[in-house]
Amino acid sequence: MKEKLIYGSLITVLIIISGFLYMNEKHGDEVEIVTEAALSDEVTDVIIPVATVVVYITGEVINPGVYEAYEGQRLYEMIEMAGGFTEEASESSLNLARKVFDGEQVHVPSLEAVTAAEVKVTQNKININQANVDELMELTGVGEAKAEAIIEYRTNNGPYQRIEDIMNVAGIKEAMFNKIKDEIII
């Protein structure tokens, strides 16, 4: 009895498969045979919405404007969306690898504007590798003796490598450095 049932089921499956193959041959359509096991393992498509961000790009790009991108997109991709940099752009003043965020404005400065800003900053500071005694005495709390010590140190040890190196000069410790650190450059 069991054998008849198995043979009958097997014949039924073969007839069904033959019918699908015949229909496929006749109509040229693809036929998918779904077994009971396949139905239990069926995976449905999951649609995951991708968050978007809106970024306003201004300055030295070919097409300044508002651009929409996906969350996590990099700045260099947004610049490409805006047509790329103009010839006047200061590309190196931006971190092109950083991710953009929603509602952000990115301004691409010109080389001229960046150079002018750098000059302004250095004009207001004293270069401890080049200043003379009178210039060093303009620093907060630096008198003639300390100014001479600053020059003597750089003469004997070479140019300062970092502004913090000025604390190697006798009489200039952390408290004094904190008073002048915003007034000096190397």
C-alpha positions in Angstrom: 0.0 0.0 0.0 2.8 2.4 0.9 4.6 1.5 -2.3 1.5 2.3 -4.4 1.2 5.7 -2.7 4.9 6.6 -3.3 4.7 5.4 -6.9 1.5 7.4 -7.4 3.0 10.6 -6.0 6.1 10.2 -8.1 4.1 9.7 -11.3 2.0 12.8 -10.4 5.1 14.9 -9.9 6.5 13.6 -13.2 3.3 14.5 -15.0 3.3 18.0 -13.6 6.9 18.6 -14.5 6.3 17.2 -18.0 3.3 19.6 -18.4 5.4 22.6 -17.4 8.2 21.6 -19.7 5.7 21.2 -22.6 4.2 24.6 -21.9 7.6 26.2 -21.7 8.6 24.7 -25.0 5.3 25.6 -26.6 5.2 29.2 -25.4 8.8 30.0 -24.8 8.1 31.4 -21.3 10.2 30.6 -18.3 8.4 28.4 -15.8 9.4 28.2 -12.2 8.7 25.1 -10.4 8.0 25.8 -6.7 8.3 22.9 -4.3 6.9 22.8 -0.8 10.4 23.1 0.6 11.0 26.2 -1.5 7.9 27.8 -0.2 8.9 27.4 3.4 12.3 29.1 2.7 10.9 31.9 0.6 12.4 35.2 1.2 10.4 38.3 0.4 12.0 41.5 -0.9 12.6 44.1 1.8 12.7 47.7 0.7 14.8 49.8 3.0 14.3 53.6 2.5 17.6 55.5 2.0 17.7 58.8 3.9 18.6 61.8 1.9 20.3 65.0 2.8 20.1 68.5 1.2 23.3 70.5 0.9 23.8 74.1 -0.4 27.0 74.5 -2.3 28.4 78.0 -2.9 31.6 79.6 -4.0 34.1 78.3 -6.5 32.1 75.5 -8.2 30.8 75.4 -11.7 27.1 75.2 -10.7 26.5 76.5 -7.2 23.1 75.5 -5.8 21.1 73.1 -3.6 21.8 69.4 -4.1 20.1 66.3 -2.7 22.2 63.2 -1.9 22.0 60.1 0.2 23.0 60.2 3.8 26.7 59.5 4.3 27.7 60.9 0.9 31.2 62.4 0.8 31.9 66.1 0.0 33.9 65.3 -3.1 30.8 63.6 -4.6 28.8 66.7 -3.8 31.4 68.9 -5.5 31.2 66.6 -8.6 27.4 67.1 -8.6 27.9 70.8 -8.6 30.1 70.5 -11.8 33.4 70.4 -10.1 35.8 73.2 -9.0 36.4 76.4 -10.9 40.0 77.3 -11.8 40.1 79.8 -8.9 39.0 77.3 -6.2 41.2 76.5 -3.2 40.6 72.7 -3.3 43.0 72.0 -0.5 41.2 74.1 2.0 38.3 71.6 2.3 38.2 68.1 3.6 36.8 66.4 0.6 36.7 63.0 2.3 34.3 64.1 5.0 30.6 63.1 5.0 28.0 65.9 4.4 25.0 66.4 6.6 21.5 67.6 6.0 20.9 71.4 5.9 24.6 72.2 5.5 26.1 75.0 3.5 29.5 74.2 1.9 31.4 77.3 0.7 34.3 76.6 -1.6 36.7 79.6 -1.2 38.9 81.0 -3.9 42.7 80.8 -3.7 42.8 84.6 -3.4 40.5 84.7 -0.4 42.5 81.9 1.4 45.8 83.6 0.7 44.4 87.0 2.0 43.1 85.3 5.2 46.5 83.6 5.8 48.4 86.9 5.4 46.0 88.7 7.8 46.6 86.0 10.4 50.4 86.1 10.1 50.5 89.9 10.0 49.0 90.0 13.5 51.5 87.5 14.9 55.2 87.6 15.6 57.4 85.0 14.0 59.7 83.8 16.8 62.2 82.5 14.3 62.7 85.9 12.6 61.7 88.6 15.1 64.3 91.0 16.5 64.5 92.1 20.2 62.1 95.1 19.7 59.5 92.9 17.9 59.7 90.2 20.6 59.2 92.9 23.3 55.7 93.5 21.8 54.7 90.1 23.2 52.7 90.1 26.4 55.0 90.0 29.4 58.3 89.9 27.3 60.9 92.4 28.3 64.3 93.0 26.8 66.0 90.2 28.8 63.5 87.6 27.7 63.5 88.8 24.1 67.3 88.4 24.0 67.0 84.9 25.6 64.5 83.9 22.8 67.0 85.0 20.2 69.9 83.4 21.9 68.1 80.1 22.2 67.3 80.0 18.4 70.8 81.0 17.6 72.3 78.2 19.7 69.8 75.5 18.9 68.4 76.3 15.5 65.0 77.6 14.5 62.0 76.7 16.7 60.1 73.7 15.3 56.9 74.4 17.2 55.6 77.4 19.1 55.7 75.3 22.2 59.5 75.0 21.9 59.7 78.6 23.3 59.1 77.0 26.7 62.7 75.7 26.5 63.9 79.3 26.9 64.9 80.2 30.5 62.2 82.2 32.2 59.4 81.1 29.8 57.2 78.3 31.3 53.7 77.2 30.7 52.0 80.2 32.3 54.0 82.6 30.2 53.5 80.5 27.1 49.7 80.5 27.6 49.8 84.3 27.6 51.7 84.6 24.3 50.7 81.5 22.3 48.1 83.4 20.3 50.6 86.1 19.5 53.4 84.0 18.0 54.0 81.8 14.9 57.0 80.0 13.5 
